[in-house]
Structures are given as structure tokens and as C-alpha cells.
Amino acid sequence: MSHPHPTREALQQEAAVRLATLQGKALSSRDRMAIPSQDMPSQSPDARRANMGEVALGYTAEQARLEALRCLQCKNAPCIDGCPVRIDIPAFVKAMAEGRDAEAIAIIRRNSLLPSVCGRVCPQEVQCQERCTVGKVLKSVDKAVSIGRLERYAADLERESGDFRLPPVKPETGKRVAVIGSGPASITVAADVRREGHAVTLFEAFHKPGGVLIYGIPEFRLPKTIVQQEIETLQAMGVELKTNFLVGRTRKLQDLIDKDGFDAVFVGTGAGLPKFMNIEGENLVGVFSANEYLTRANLMRAYDTGRADTPIFKSRKVAVLGGGNVAMDSARMAVRLGAQEVHLVYRRTEAEMPARVEEVGHAKEEGVLFHMLQNPCRILGNDFGLVTGMECLRYTLGEPDDSGRRRPVEIPGSEFVMEVDTVIVAIGNESNPLIRQTTPGLAVNRRGNLVVAPETGKTSIDRIYAGGDIVLGAATVILAMGEGRKAAASINALLATPVA
Ligand SMILES: Cc1cc2nc3c(=O)[nH]c(=O)nc-3n(C[C@H](O)[C@H](O)[C@H](O)COP(=O)(O)OP(=O)(O)OC[C@H]3O[C@@H](n4cnc5c(N)ncnc54)[C@H](O)[C@@H]3O)c2cc1C
């Protein structure tokens, strides 16, 4: 791997020199667009292959200021329309361009509860940045103002300064709300409902709260201390946390209202049920769902072989099936767990991959080998039941399917064998079924997602609300947060209404 890899210091210096030339100048649109888009400093590919530390290191102060100066402050602000929670992007970017960083984060926080998280994991290139005029004029979404990186910078600055004030909580109302799950949807509901003075209990099935932010997205993309801090903020606000509590087993959903006296419930249980290919050989030793693979490594810290007791499968040649963020995370985790070769196998082409562009780039830099327009039709094993390879087919692209992406069409007779000892299936997740199976009267759609009223997030049962992946199917952090915010507003309205 011989990518030129500028150090953070070099990027900082370059930005400082350029910034000095702009000091005190009234910048025209042309001047702003002449400022080069700022690269994200990152660990070098060679170094990061061997550690779990965060890959992207965050802008320096000079880079952040310079990047913010690229914004044209468009009157119609198309970027806001691209943001699912409608952050006032031009306003926060302007504040940063003028050195008012504290004001910038205050503006972001009006709409987003988790800016350190969203600045890192949102798919900005298909949201706010896709709409950015700078990117449009320069004919490349890569050249759009890096709104996500600026959000991250402002949020990190606030966190690292220790100057974070706890959100005010209104006097106790005596009302109680149960929030099930502790991913981004539930964290948002817990905060928004608690702020109104209602008692909130968060029930989480795992031993650690945070949902996918803890068990799915790896440390090298989202440091766990950031998520931990959000949970501690909730606890400091008075939110009670009950871990190892599986609603549907430990306690039925309806019992929380009928027997335990909760006035309302929010279900934010996510989409944690892995899909499989249903092909021959999928039960061989060495085949994992991405969920299991990542949960072992993240939540159970299997990579920390000296200290964690979690066993980890020693792989030499790994195939990861899929093209989304989950596939990218699995492949990059396999690299860090010591696999000699990691192959990413996807039925379509890179253009159809749903993964964040940055993660695709990082995976390639780290040596993940991409195989497009291929898919296994059979997993092969030996007499001991261990994976030895995959029989694959080659594909071509046909007409667009329901998702709008061109449908992969297999090429008859194109079979070939790929030798691997591990197969990680990352082709999608479905909603967790336990609650729907144990709650009579709870309406679900044909995919098993809970059906809610779009305006309020209310389910088919009174006082029970839902949001995030359990409603949307596997989606994104920001959408889960947005859904949570809507449901929290409905719960607060419900609890503010005196009982007739
Ligand atoms: C590996 C991976 C990478 C991803 N990368 C990105 C990314 O880069 N950008 C992005 O925007 N999105 C990404 N996503 C998607 C994103 O993480 C999810 O859309 C988001 O976390 C959904 O939030 P949620 O609150 O609905 O549920 P979750 O985060 O799934 O949390 C649900 C929680 O509910 C708990 N739970 C489930 N059932 C019960 C029960 N019966 N009782 C109690 N608790 C229960 C679960 O243990 C879990 O902690 C990724 C997902 C994965 C898996």
C-alpha cells in the first residue's frame, strides 16, 4: 500500500498558511470556492490495520475554520432540506467561520442530541452534503462543504472542553415512562421526556447500553467513550437504567403499563435480527452473521485477547458478503483481528453500495479486496464441518428493482470457487421479533416492523409508541433520532393532558 498519507501536522500547517492569506479579507463567493476542501486527518493505513483506535482524527482548528469559510451561505439553504433533523447548517457553519464555536454547537444541539455521533457516522454524502451548492458548482459531492466533519469538530470541542452543561430538567410530574432499548432512538426519547420532568426508566437487553452504537459500530469508527458519555448524561439527568432486561421475556410489554404503572412506553428495540442467504453450507463452522462477529469484537471485546475471555475464531482468509456499513465494518474488523486476506463480495457494483463513501475508501486503503458482481451460491466445507471456500456466481446488472437500484442478474454457467476459511454474512437485518410475538394487538407490517402513526409515532396500542429501526427497518442513526424526537413530543403531549 503506497498511498501518500499527509500527517495531521502537515494538514494543519497547510491550513494555517492559507488561513493567514485570508485574514481580514471580505470573501467573495469565488474566493470561498477557491479554498480547497480540507482532508480529514487520519491514522495511516499501515498503522491502523493493527489497532482499534479511531481512524479519522478530526479537523484541526485551522482546518475547521477554513472549511467553514467555504460555505456560500445560500439563502435557500438546500443543505437543511437534506438533513433529516433540519439542523440550521448555514447558521452553525457561519458561527464556525467567524470563530464562534460555542455558538455553533448550541445551534446544532437545538435539533440534534448526538452531534459527536452523527458527525462521525451520518451518510452526509447522500444527505446535507449532496445538496450543497459548492459541491454542485464544483461538480463533485466530494468537494461539498464537509458539514459532517464540522459538526464533529464543534461537538468534540465542547466535549473535550468539559464545558458541557446538563440539560435542565423540569420539576417532577409524578408520571413514569418506560423506554425499551437504548440505541439512538431511545436515548433521544429518554432525554426529551426526562426534560419535561417525567420519570424515565430505560430497559436494555444487553449488559451495556447504547444499542448499535456500542455493539455494532466499531471503536475505530466511533469511540465508545463518546456513547458512554451520552448515557452518563442521561443518568445525571435522573434517567434510571436497567440492563440485562429483555422486555417480552423478563417482563411483557403490556405489563409495564397494566401492572407496573408506567404511563407510557416507547419501543426502540432496533433491527438486530440478521438475514442469511439460505444457501447450502451456511451452518458450517466459520460462517458468522455480521451481528455476531461485531458484537463479539465490540461489546465482548474479543480483540483484547490478553484481557477478554470472549473466544474469537482465528481466520486466515475471510469473505464478507454485502455492501453496506455493516459489511464494511465487518471487513475492517477482520483486518484488525489479524486475517491475512479479507474479501468483500457484493452482487452489484460499487455505485450501488449503500455504505458511506468514506468507509469504502478506508476499507480499500486497509487492504480489503473488493469483488463486485459476484455472490456465493454454496458454502463449501471439509469433513470436520469447517468452511473451506465458497462456490460463487458472476452477475450483471439488469433493470432497477423496488429499491431503485439495478437488479443483479446471475450469469448462468459462471460458477467459480473462492477459497476462504471464514464467511461473514452482512446482507441486512430485520426488526427484532420478540416484542411483536409477545404483545397481542400490536400491529406490524409484512416485514415485521411495528406500524405507527406517521405524525405521532403511536402504535396500535394506546400509550405505546415506537421509533427507530423497529419501525423503519435497518436505517440510520439520524433517522432513529428523528423518530425518537417525534415520539417523545407525542408522549410529552399525552402526559401533559389531564386525565378526563
Ligand atoms: C454494524 C453497523 C454499522 C452501522 N453504521 C451506520 C453508520 O455508519 N451510519 C448510520 O447512520 N447508521 C449506521 N448503522 C445503522 C444504525 O446504527 C441504526 O439505524 C440505529 O442504531 C438504530 O437505532 P435504534 O435506536 O432504532 O436501535 P438500536 O441501535 O438497534 O438499539 C436497539 C437496542 O434495543 C435493545 N433491545 C432489543 N430488543 C430488546 C428487548 N426486547 N428488550 C430490551 N432491549 C431490547 C438492543 O439490545 C439494542 O441495544 C449501522 C448499523 C450496524 C449494525
The ligand as a MOL file (V3000), in Angstrom:
LIG
                    3D

  0  0  0     0  0            999 V3000
M  V30 BEGIN CTAB
M  V30 COUNTS 53 58 0 0 0
M  V30 BEGIN ATOM
M  V30 1 C -22.5170 -2.5410 12.1170 0
M  V30 2 C -23.4510 -1.4000 11.8630 0
M  V30 3 C -22.9420 -0.2240 11.3210 0
M  V30 4 C -23.7780 0.8500 11.1050 0
M  V30 5 N -23.2560 2.0000 10.6110 0
M  V30 6 C -24.0210 3.0990 10.4900 0
M  V30 7 C -23.4800 4.3380 10.0510 0
M  V30 8 O -22.3070 4.4400 9.7400 0
M  V30 9 N -24.2990 5.4010 9.9810 0
M  V30 10 C -25.6100 5.3370 10.3400 0
M  V30 11 O -26.2940 6.3580 10.3180 0
M  V30 12 N -26.1760 4.1640 10.7170 0
M  V30 13 C -25.4080 3.0610 10.8060 0
M  V30 14 N -25.9640 1.8670 11.1980 0
M  V30 15 C -27.4190 1.8210 11.4820 0
M  V30 16 C -27.7320 2.4630 12.8370 0
M  V30 17 O -26.8060 2.0550 13.7950 0
M  V30 18 C -29.1510 2.1100 13.2590 0
M  V30 19 O -30.0290 2.5860 12.2630 0
M  V30 20 C -29.5190 2.7500 14.6060 0
M  V30 21 O -28.6420 2.3590 15.6280 0
M  V30 22 C -30.9490 2.3600 15.0090 0
M  V30 23 O -31.2070 2.8870 16.2700 0
M  V30 24 P -32.3610 2.3020 17.2120 0
M  V30 25 O -32.3570 3.1690 18.4240 0
M  V30 26 O -33.6060 2.1620 16.4530 0
M  V30 27 O -31.9030 0.8250 17.5750 0
M  V30 28 P -30.5550 0.1110 18.0000 0
M  V30 29 O -29.3770 0.9870 17.9140 0
M  V30 30 O -30.5490 -1.1520 17.2370 0
M  V30 31 O -30.7990 -0.2270 19.5280 0
M  V30 32 C -31.7990 -1.1270 19.9320 0
M  V30 33 C -31.4980 -1.5980 21.3270 0
M  V30 34 O -32.6320 -2.3080 21.8280 0
M  V30 35 C -32.1940 -3.4310 22.5500 0
M  V30 36 N -33.2880 -4.4050 22.5680 0
M  V30 37 C -33.7600 -5.1480 21.5390 0
M  V30 38 N -34.8010 -5.9000 21.9390 0
M  V30 39 C -34.9920 -5.6240 23.2460 0
M  V30 40 C -35.9210 -6.0830 24.2110 0
M  V30 41 N -36.8790 -6.9650 23.9040 0
M  V30 42 N -35.8220 -5.6110 25.4930 0
M  V30 43 C -34.8630 -4.7010 25.8150 0
M  V30 44 N -33.9650 -4.2200 24.9330 0
M  V30 45 C -34.0380 -4.6720 23.6600 0
M  V30 46 C -30.9790 -3.8960 21.7800 0
M  V30 47 O -30.1370 -4.7050 22.5920 0
M  V30 48 C -30.3330 -2.5770 21.4040 0
M  V30 49 O -29.4190 -2.1490 22.3830 0
M  V30 50 C -25.1620 0.7430 11.4070 0
M  V30 51 C -25.6840 -0.4520 11.9080 0
M  V30 52 C -24.8420 -1.5170 12.1320 0
M  V30 53 C -25.4250 -2.7910 12.6870 0
M  V30 END ATOM
M  V30 BEGIN BOND
M  V30 1 1 1 2
M  V30 2 1 2 3
M  V30 3 2 2 52
M  V30 4 2 3 4
M  V30 5 1 4 5
M  V30 6 1 4 50
M  V30 7 2 5 6
M  V30 8 1 6 7
M  V30 9 1 6 13
M  V30 10 2 7 8
M  V30 11 1 7 9
M  V30 12 1 9 10
M  V30 13 2 10 11
M  V30 14 1 10 12
M  V30 15 2 12 13
M  V30 16 1 13 14
M  V30 17 1 14 15
M  V30 18 1 14 50
M  V30 19 1 15 16
M  V30 20 1 16 17
M  V30 21 1 16 18
M  V30 22 1 18 19
M  V30 23 1 18 20
M  V30 24 1 20 21
M  V30 25 1 20 22
M  V30 26 1 22 23
M  V30 27 1 23 24
M  V30 28 2 24 25
M  V30 29 1 24 26
M  V30 30 1 24 27
M  V30 31 1 27 28
M  V30 32 2 28 29
M  V30 33 1 28 30
M  V30 34 1 28 31
M  V30 35 1 31 32
M  V30 36 1 32 33
M  V30 37 1 33 34
M  V30 38 1 33 48
M  V30 39 1 34 35
M  V30 40 1 35 36
M  V30 41 1 35 46
M  V30 42 1 36 37
M  V30 43 1 36 45
M  V30 44 2 37 38
M  V30 45 1 38 39
M  V30 46 1 39 40
M  V30 47 2 39 45
M  V30 48 1 40 41
M  V30 49 2 40 42
M  V30 50 1 42 43
M  V30 51 2 43 44
M  V30 52 1 44 45
M  V30 53 1 46 47
M  V30 54 1 46 48
M  V30 55 1 48 49
M  V30 56 2 50 51
M  V30 57 1 51 52
M  V30 58 1 52 53
M  V30 END BOND
M  V30 END CTAB
M  END
